[in-house]
Amino acid sequence: MISILLGTRPEIIKLAPVIQSFSQRKRSFILIHSNQHYSENMDRVFFTNLGLPSPDYNLQVGSGTHGIQTGKVLERVER
């Protein structure tokens, strides 16, 4: 099983073709969203406009310094 982890607007945009390709080819994958960007304008609108599926998991990382966000991602994805 392949896991795709994204969390910010640039990652959502850059990974959209990969996610769409997996979906079109009926490849199994798990979509994990760190939720570093969580407002409608910085996040959900891109999932909607790019036709991406909702994430399977949401890590609810939120705001913070780079170190704090990275630590939370590592801790929560491990679970």
Beta strands, then each sheet from edge to edge (+ up, - down):
strand 1: 2-6
strand 2: 29-33
strand 3: 57-58
sheet 1: 1+ 2+ 3+
end
